[in-house]
Amino acid sequence: MELVLPPDLGLAWASPAWCEDGVALMFQRLVSAPRFEVRQQMLRLTSTLDDPDQAAEEMAQRLLSTSPDDWVDSFGLHPA
């Protein structure tokens, strides 16, 4: 699907969203200065479509049509 991520942002993993609807995606940045650390952000994508293939396509298109800078505001999971 030609997903282009910022060079310092990587997809760490994807899985069903456990006890919730949708799919959970974990993206991470590896930061080396001033000290090495990993910064992570989990996103959750959902769909109202019943067909799994159509739902996956719809969620992927929403992610791809949103700038990575806006992913957290649109799909981000924030700690309670």
C-alpha positions in Angstrom: 0.0 0.0 0.0 3.1 2.2 -0.2 3.0 3.4 3.4 5.7 6.0 3.8 6.7 6.6 7.4 9.0 9.3 8.6 12.6 8.0 8.6 12.8 7.8 12.4 9.4 6.1 12.9 9.0 2.4 12.7 6.1 -0.1 13.0 7.0 -2.3 16.0 3.9 -4.6 15.9 0.3 -5.0 15.1 -2.4 -7.1 16.8 -6.1 -7.4 17.5 -7.1 -4.7 20.0 -7.5 -7.3 22.8 -10.7 -6.5 24.7 -11.7 -3.7 22.3 -12.8 -3.6 18.7 -10.3 -3.0 16.0 -6.6 -3.3 15.6 -3.8 -2.0 17.8 -0.6 -0.7 16.1 2.6 0.2 18.0 4.9 2.7 16.4 8.3 3.6 17.9 11.2 6.0 17.5 14.7 5.1 18.6 16.3 8.3 20.0 20.1 8.2 20.5 20.9 11.7 21.8 21.5 12.8 24.5 20.9 9.2 25.7 19.4 6.2 24.0 15.7 5.7 24.5 12.7 4.3 22.8 9.6 6.4 22.4 6.4 4.5 21.6 2.9 5.4 20.6 0.1 2.9 20.4 -2.7 3.5 17.9 -6.1 1.8 17.6 -8.0 1.6 14.3 -11.6 0.6 14.2 -14.3 0.0 11.5 -18.0 -0.3 11.5 -17.9 -2.8 8.5 -18.7 -6.4 9.2 -16.6 -8.0 6.4 -13.0 -8.4 7.8 -11.4 -7.7 4.4 -13.4 -4.6 3.8 -12.8 -3.4 7.4 -9.1 -3.9 7.0 -9.1 -2.0 3.8 -11.1 0.8 5.3 -8.9 1.1 8.3 -5.7 1.1 6.2 -7.1 3.8 3.9 -8.0 6.0 6.9 -4.5 5.6 8.3 -2.8 6.2 4.9 -5.0 9.3 4.3 -3.9 10.9 7.6 -0.6 12.6 8.0 1.7 10.7 10.5 1.9 14.0 12.4 -1.9 13.7 13.1 -2.0 10.0 13.9 -1.9 10.5 17.7 -4.8 13.0 17.6 -6.8 10.7 15.3 -6.0 7.2 16.5 -3.9 7.5 19.6 -4.3 5.6 22.8 -3.4 7.7 25.8 -2.7 6.3 29.3 -5.6 6.8 31.7 
